Amino acid sequence: MDNKKIEHGVDHKDDRDLYRTITVRQEATSYDGSVEISQAKTIKARDRITNLAIPEGQEGRVTYTAWKTVK
């Protein structure tokens, strides 16, 4: 019997604990005063591991993997 439940972040795009889109906006002003705006987006996701052998509410039941960049 498998005592762990794994939820992958890429499958839960509505859950900010597992999936995030990070937008970096940069404005550069040139010598003539014109402004150039650039944006870069990065998507990060992680997995939630629930150990079903540990009672609900007890420390260690839910753990998370490190954030990883999604392509």
DSSP file (Angstrom, degrees, kcal/mol; ACC not computed):
  #  RESIDUE AA STRUCTURE BP1 BP2  ACC     N-H-->O    O-->H-N    N-H-->O    O-->H-N    TCO  KAPPA ALPHA  PHI   PSI    X-CA   Y-CA   Z-CA
    1    1 A M              0   0    0      0, 0.0     2,-0.6     0, 0.0     0, 0.0   0.000 360.0 360.0 360.0 134.1    0.0    0.0    0.0
    2    2 A D        -     0   0    0      1,-0.1    50,-0.0     2,-0.0     0, 0.0  -0.738 360.0-171.2 -87.0 120.3    1.3    3.4   -0.9
    3    3 A N        +     0   0    0     -2,-0.6    49,-3.1    48,-0.0    50,-0.7   0.298  60.9  77.8 -94.8   9.4    1.3    5.8    2.1
    4    4 A K  E     -A   51   0A   0     47,-0.2     2,-0.5    48,-0.2    47,-0.2  -0.952  57.7-159.8-124.5 141.4    2.2    8.9    0.1
    5    5 A K  E     -A   50   0A   0     45,-2.6    45,-3.0    -2,-0.4     2,-0.5  -0.978  13.4-161.5-115.6 125.2    0.1   11.2   -2.1
    6    6 A I  E     -A   49   0A   0     -2,-0.5     2,-0.5    43,-0.2    43,-0.2  -0.931   5.7-168.6-113.3 125.5    2.0   13.3   -4.6
    7    7 A E  E     -A   48   0A   0     41,-2.7    41,-2.4    -2,-0.5     2,-0.4  -0.960  16.9-142.3-112.8 119.7    0.5   16.4   -6.2
    8    8 A H    >   -     0   0    0     -2,-0.5     3,-1.5    39,-0.2     4,-0.3  -0.662   8.0-138.0 -85.3 133.0    2.5   17.9   -9.0
    9    9 A G  G >  S+     0   0    0     37,-0.4     3,-1.7    -2,-0.4     6,-0.2   0.825 100.6  62.0 -59.0 -35.7    2.5   21.7   -9.3
   10   10 A V  G 3  S+     0   0    0      1,-0.3     3,-0.3     2,-0.1    -1,-0.3   0.709 102.9  52.6 -66.8 -17.4    2.2   21.7  -13.0
   11   11 A D  G <  S+     0   0    0     -3,-1.5    -1,-0.3     1,-0.2    -2,-0.2   0.486 107.4  53.6 -91.8  -4.1   -1.2   20.0  -12.6
   12   12 A H    X   +     0   0    0     -3,-1.7     3,-1.9    -4,-0.3     6,-0.3  -0.503  57.4 157.3-129.6  62.5   -2.4   22.6  -10.1
   13   13 A K  T 3  S+     0   0    0     -3,-0.3    -1,-0.1     1,-0.3    -3,-0.1   0.643  74.5  58.3 -65.3 -14.9   -2.0   26.0  -11.8
   14   14 A D  T 3  S+     0   0    0     -3,-0.1     2,-0.7     1,-0.1    -1,-0.3   0.451  88.3  85.1 -92.6  -1.4   -4.7   27.5   -9.6
   15   15 A D    X>  -     0   0    0     -3,-1.9     4,-2.1    -6,-0.2     3,-1.9  -0.880  59.8-164.4-106.8 107.5   -2.8   26.7   -6.3
   16   16 A R  T 34 S+     0   0    0     -2,-0.7    -1,-0.1     1,-0.3    -3,-0.0   0.638  87.6  66.2 -68.2 -13.4   -0.2   29.3   -5.4
   17   17 A D  T 34 S+     0   0    0      1,-0.1    -1,-0.3    -8,-0.0     3,-0.1   0.699 118.3  23.5 -74.8 -18.3    1.4   26.9   -3.0
   18   18 A L  T <4 S+     0   0    0     -3,-1.9    28,-2.1     1,-0.3     2,-0.4   0.634 125.6  36.1-119.4 -21.9    2.4   24.7   -6.0
   19   19 A Y  E  <  +C   45   0B   0     -4,-2.1     2,-0.4    26,-0.2    -1,-0.3  -0.993  57.7 170.8-145.0 128.8    2.5   26.9   -9.1
   20   20 A R  E     -C   44   0B   0     24,-2.9    24,-3.0    -2,-0.4     2,-0.5  -0.999  22.7-150.2-141.9 143.5    3.6   30.5   -9.7
   21   21 A T  E     -C   43   0B   0     -2,-0.4     2,-0.5    22,-0.2    22,-0.2  -0.961  18.9-161.3-108.2 123.7    4.2   32.8  -12.6
   22   22 A I  E     -C   42   0B   0     20,-3.7    20,-2.8    -2,-0.5     2,-0.5  -0.921   3.2-165.3-110.4 124.8    6.8   35.5  -11.9
   23   23 A T  E     -C   41   0B   0     -2,-0.5     2,-0.5    18,-0.2    18,-0.2  -0.939   2.4-165.4-113.3 127.1    6.9   38.6  -14.1
   24   24 A V  E     -C   40   0B   0     16,-3.0    16,-2.3    -2,-0.5     2,-0.5  -0.951   6.4-165.8-111.4 125.2    9.9   40.9  -14.1
   25   25 A R  E     -C   39   0B   0     -2,-0.5     2,-0.4    14,-0.2    14,-0.2  -0.937   4.5-171.9-114.2 131.3    9.3   44.3  -15.7
   26   26 A Q  E     -C   38   0B   0     12,-3.0    12,-2.8    -2,-0.5     2,-0.5  -0.981   7.1-163.4-127.4 130.6   12.3   46.5  -16.6
   27   27 A E  E     -C   37   0B   0     -2,-0.4     2,-0.5    10,-0.2    10,-0.2  -0.946   6.1-170.7-112.7 131.5   12.2   50.1  -17.8
   28   28 A A  E     -C   36   0B   0      8,-2.7     8,-3.0    -2,-0.5     2,-0.5  -0.985   7.7-156.3-123.4 127.2   15.3   51.6  -19.5
   29   29 A T  E     -C   35   0B   0     -2,-0.5     6,-0.2     6,-0.2     2,-0.1  -0.896  13.1-149.0-104.2 125.3   15.5   55.3  -20.2
   30   30 A S    >   -     0   0    0      4,-2.7     3,-1.7    -2,-0.5    -1,-0.0  -0.288  32.8 -96.1 -85.4 175.0   17.9   56.3  -23.0
   31   31 A Y  T 3  S+     0   0    0      1,-0.3    -1,-0.1     2,-0.1    -2,-0.0   0.804 123.8  56.0 -62.1 -30.3   19.8   59.6  -23.2
   32   32 A D  T 3  S-     0   0    0      2,-0.1    -1,-0.3     1,-0.0    -3,-0.0   0.454 120.5-106.9 -84.7   2.2   17.2   61.1  -25.5
   33   33 A G  S <  S+     0   0    0     -3,-1.7     2,-0.2     1,-0.3    -2,-0.1   0.365  72.8 138.7  93.9  -5.1   14.5   60.4  -22.9
   34   34 A S        -     0   0    0     -5,-0.1    -4,-2.7     1,-0.0     2,-0.5  -0.499  44.2-140.1 -75.3 145.6   12.7   57.6  -24.7
   35   35 A V  E     -C   29   0B   0     -6,-0.2     2,-0.5    -2,-0.2    -6,-0.2  -0.902  11.5-163.4-111.5 130.3   11.7   54.7  -22.4
   36   36 A E  E     -C   28   0B   0     -8,-3.0    -8,-2.7    -2,-0.5     2,-0.5  -0.956   8.1-161.2-112.6 127.1   12.0   51.1  -23.4
   37   37 A I  E     -C   27   0B   0     -2,-0.5     2,-0.4   -10,-0.2   -10,-0.2  -0.916   9.9-179.8-111.7 130.1   10.0   48.5  -21.4
   38   38 A S  E     -C   26   0B   0    -12,-2.8   -12,-3.0    -2,-0.5     2,-0.4  -0.955   7.2-161.9-127.4 150.6   10.8   44.8  -21.4
   39   39 A Q  E     -C   25   0B   0     -2,-0.4     2,-0.4   -14,-0.2   -14,-0.2  -0.975   4.7-171.1-131.7 143.3    9.1   42.0  -19.6
   40   40 A A  E     -C   24   0B   0    -16,-2.3   -16,-3.0    -2,-0.4     2,-0.4  -1.000   8.4-157.4-133.9 134.8   10.2   38.5  -18.8
   41   41 A K  E     -C   23   0B   0     -2,-0.4     2,-0.4   -18,-0.2   -18,-0.2  -0.914   7.5-174.2-114.1 139.1    8.0   35.7  -17.3
   42   42 A T  E     -C   22   0B   0    -20,-2.8   -20,-3.7    -2,-0.4     2,-0.5  -0.994  12.4-149.4-128.8 137.2    9.3   32.7  -15.4
   43   43 A I  E     -CD  21  70B   0     27,-0.6    27,-3.1    -2,-0.4     2,-0.4  -0.927  14.5-172.0-110.0 129.1    7.1   29.9  -14.2
   44   44 A K  E     +CD  20  69B   0    -24,-3.0   -24,-2.9    -2,-0.5     2,-0.3  -0.932   6.8 173.1-119.8 143.2    7.9   28.0  -11.1
   45   45 A A  E     -CD  19  68B   0     23,-2.4    23,-2.4    -2,-0.4     2,-0.3  -0.980   6.8-178.6-144.9 156.3    6.3   24.8   -9.7
   46   46 A R        -     0   0    0    -28,-2.1   -37,-0.4    -2,-0.3     2,-0.3  -0.942  26.1-110.9-146.8 168.5    6.9   22.4   -6.9
   47   47 A D        -     0   0    0     -2,-0.3    18,-2.1    19,-0.2     2,-0.5  -0.771  15.7-142.6-105.5 149.0    5.3   19.2   -5.6
   48   48 A R  E     -AB   7  64A   0    -41,-2.4   -41,-2.7    -2,-0.3     2,-0.6  -0.950  14.6-162.1-108.5 126.8    3.3   18.6   -2.4
   49   49 A I  E     -AB   6  63A   0     14,-3.2    14,-2.6    -2,-0.5     2,-0.6  -0.946   1.7-165.2-113.2 119.8    3.9   15.2   -0.8
   50   50 A T  E     -AB   5  62A   0    -45,-3.0   -45,-2.6    -2,-0.6     2,-0.9  -0.921  11.1-148.8-107.2 118.8    1.3   14.1    1.8
   51   51 A N  E >   -A    4   0A   0     10,-3.5     3,-1.4    -2,-0.6   -47,-0.2  -0.773   8.7-167.6 -87.4 105.5    2.4   11.2    4.0
   52   52 A L  T 3  S+     0   0    0    -49,-3.1   -48,-0.2    -2,-0.9    -1,-0.2   0.608  80.5  69.5 -72.7 -12.4   -0.9    9.4    4.7
   53   53 A A  T 3  S+     0   0    0    -50,-0.7    -1,-0.3     8,-0.1   -49,-0.1   0.682  88.3  75.4 -77.8 -17.8    0.7    7.4    7.5
   54   54 A I  S <  S-     0   0    0     -3,-1.4     3,-0.1   -51,-0.2     4,-0.1  -0.810  96.5-106.5 -95.6 133.3    1.0   10.5    9.7
   55   55 A P    >   -     0   0    0      0, 0.0     3,-1.9     0, 0.0     6,-0.2  -0.220  44.3 -90.8 -59.1 146.7   -2.3   11.7   11.2
   56   56 A E  T 3  S+     0   0    0      1,-0.3     3,-0.1    -4,-0.1    -4,-0.0  -0.300 112.1  22.9 -59.4 136.6   -3.8   14.9    9.7
   57   57 A G  T 3  S+     0   0    0      1,-0.3     2,-0.3    -3,-0.1    -1,-0.3   0.258  94.0 122.2  90.5 -11.5   -2.7   18.1   11.4
   58   58 A Q  S X  S-     0   0    0     -3,-1.9     3,-1.7     1,-0.1    -1,-0.3  -0.626  73.2 -97.4 -87.4 144.5    0.5   16.6   12.7
   59   59 A E  T 3  S+     0   0    0     -2,-0.3    -1,-0.1     1,-0.2     0, 0.0  -0.281 107.6  28.6 -59.0 138.5    3.9   18.0   11.7
   60   60 A G  T 3  S+     0   0    0      2,-0.3    -1,-0.2    -3,-0.1    -9,-0.2   0.313  85.2 107.8  93.5  -8.0    5.6   16.3    8.8
   61   61 A R  S <  S+     0   0    0     -3,-1.7   -10,-3.5     1,-0.2     2,-0.5   0.916  83.4  38.0 -66.9 -41.8    2.4   15.1    7.1
   62   62 A V  E    S+B   50   0A   0     -4,-0.3    -2,-0.3   -12,-0.2     2,-0.3  -0.947  71.0 167.4-115.9 125.7    2.7   17.6    4.3
   63   63 A T  E     -B   49   0A   0    -14,-2.6   -14,-3.2    -2,-0.5     2,-0.3  -0.897  19.7-143.3-129.6 162.2    6.1   18.5    2.7
   64   64 A Y  E     -B   48   0A   0     -2,-0.3   -16,-0.2   -16,-0.2     2,-0.1  -0.938  11.3-129.3-126.6 147.5    7.1   20.3   -0.4
   65   65 A T        -     0   0    0    -18,-2.1     2,-0.1    -2,-0.3     3,-0.1  -0.348  46.5 -80.1 -80.6 173.1    9.9   19.9   -2.9
   66   66 A A        -     0   0    0      1,-0.1   -19,-0.2    -2,-0.1    -1,-0.2  -0.394  55.0 -93.5 -71.0 152.8   12.1   22.8   -3.9
   67   67 A W        -     0   0    0    -21,-0.1     2,-0.3    -3,-0.1   -21,-0.2  -0.455  46.3-168.6 -66.5 139.1   10.8   25.3   -6.5
   68   68 A K  E     -D   45   0B   0    -23,-2.4   -23,-2.4    -2,-0.1     2,-0.3  -0.965  25.1-109.6-129.8 148.5   11.8   24.4  -10.1
   69   69 A T  E     -D   44   0B   0     -2,-0.3     2,-0.4   -25,-0.2   -25,-0.2  -0.607  29.9-147.6 -77.8 132.9   11.6   26.4  -13.3
   70   70 A V  E      D   43   0B   0    -27,-3.1   -27,-0.6    -2,-0.3    -1,-0.0  -0.837 360.0 360.0-101.0 137.0    9.0   25.1  -15.7
   71   71 A K              0   0    0     -2,-0.4    -1,-0.1   -29,-0.1   -27,-0.1   0.468 360.0 360.0 -83.7 360.0    9.6   25.4  -19.5
